[in-house]
Structure formats: C-alpha cells, structure tokens
Amino acid sequence: MIPRHSSLPKLALCGQYEGAPGIASPAAARGSRLDYVFRLAWQTGDMGEHANLNNEDASVVRWAINELMRFRKSDRDFVETDEDKCKVNTPGMEHVGTADAICVNGNWHADLKTGQFYNYREQMAAYALGLMHQYKRQTWTAHLIFADQKKVVSHTFTYEQASQIVQSVLANIGTTPVLNDYCNWCAKSLTCSARVDASTAVLATTSQTFATMLADPILLGQFLLKCKTFDDFREAAEAEARRLLGEGKPVPGWRLQKPRVTEFVEPEVLIGNLPNLDVAELLRAHGTLSAKKAREIWPNVPVSRKESKPALVAS
C-alpha cells in the first residue's frame, strides 16, 4: 500500500488503516465540488455558471475566498490554486499530494475542508515538508480553512518538525490496530482484529462487569467505544440479512416487513394551483420551515431557536 497524504492522520492513530475503495459519499462529493469551485473562483473571480451551487454552498465558497485573501500580507504574495501547479512531492513518500492553494512568497499553503472538524496536522506537515524541500525554506505555515464551520486552524512547522511528524507516521504503518474515530472509513473495518475483539467484549458483558463499568469513567468510555464498533458489525449483518431475504433465501428468526409508503405532493404542483389555494392555510398545514430554507426566501426573517441535548461523541 502506498500511503496517501490524506491518509496520514489516520495512519498516525492506527498503523493498519487502509482507505476503503468505492463511490465517494455525498459529503465527499460535495467537498470535491466545492474544492473545484474554490480553485476556479480564485483564478477567474467567477464561481462559474456550471458550478450549480445552492445559496449556502456559494456562501461557503465566498467565505473561504475571503479568508484566502486575508492570508496575503502584501501584493507580492501570489497565490496559486491551479491543481496542476499545486502538486506536492514529500521526501520519503511515493504519493504525490495536491494542496488547494500555495503562496511561495508568503511561505504558506491552504487547504479547504468541508463538513466536521477533523485532525489534519499530519497531512499538513507532509505538504509543508514537501514545499519547504522544493523551495528551500526552513519554516512553513499550513492554513486549514474549515469553510462550513467558518473557522481557520493554522499550523506552522520547521523543516525538522515536519520531517519528524511524517517519519513518525510512516514508521507506524503496519503496527497493531487501534480503535479510533476513523475505523468506519477503513477498508478493513469488518475484518479488523481490534474491532472483532471489541465487539466480542460487548457481547460477553455480564451484569457484574456492567455495574463495575458504570462506576468507572475510564471503563465507561472504553465500553462506549466498543459499543460503536459493535453497532457497525450489527448494521453490516442487517444489510446482509436484508439482501438474503430480498433474494428469497431464509434467515431463521427474521423476515422483511412490508415497507411503508409515503405519499406527497411536489412543490411545482402547489405552485401551479396557487390561485385556488389559501396560502395562509397552506403554510399552516406545512408546519415550520427550517431557518436555512426560510432565510433563502426571506433573509431577515425572525428565527425561533430550540436546543437539543448535547450529542455524545468520541474525543
């Protein structure tokens, strides 16, 4: 396996990580689309008629462009976003990475990130090392533009620091698997010995060990992480059972329930009948709108707010 720059944060946590092949998820496809528009907008000043972005995504890209402008300290700070000119060759790595934006004069590069916060320090260190090596610099800054979160996280590396980080990750490849938040992204997620052992531990829990676990915060955290792993195996087993039952093959003790049918009316049908509809009654029947949708048609609409319970996530 040739480690990719983007896989370094995962390999730092687990030396057995291997990216899962297949079609990109909707979130990943959106990230690639916004990345393309981000590059295009910086080069041409136009996000392009064919970008087909909704208002929210267009706003996300505009914010990221403004941040990129803010990183420039002088008119000499030319920023390159052309993908072919943003390739990065990192010493010790066969894979060729691609930064989203590079400013050689300013000793920095930037990467656009969409979705949730994740750690990208090792990936940024690899880019920084490659760019310092190429341009004979001793320090380099990596700006992570978390566009959906409207936040920038910057890492500054010396050549020695970046080299140590990259070498440490490469040395970790092949070591014993470790449970972490990237397990679901790994090609080995359903065959990993650490995950199988964790799932077995959940099934083997007794009333006595469960009570002991509840009384110890450390054991509680470990148990919850193992439960997440068990849920992944359960979902994979359910998917296989659905497939078998759908093909008419029996799975003793299980059957497919008749799916629920939902009937609906498309917005275009309602629009075509507006003269015959009471708009106020129509809105009441529809119920509340999300703040996002309401602001798209009425930017200054008064918004009500309801806070849910805080989600419990692995740190």
Secondary structure, 3 states (H helix, E strand, C coil): CCCCHHHHHHHHHCCCCCECCCCCCHHHHHHHHHHHHHHHHHHHCCCCCCCCCCHHHHHHHHHHHHHHHHHCCCCCCCCECCHHHCEEECCCCCCEEECCEEECCCCEEEEEECCCCCCCHHHHHHHHHHHHHHHCCCEEEEEEEECCCCEEEEEEEEHHHHHHHHHHHHHHCCCCCCCCCCHHHECCCCCCHHHHHHHHHHHCCCHHHHHHHHCCHHHHHHHHHHHHHHHHHHHHHHHHHHHHHHCCCCECCECCCCCCCCCCCCHHHHHHCHHHCCHHHHHHHHCCCCHHHHHHHCCCCCCCCCCCCCCCCCC
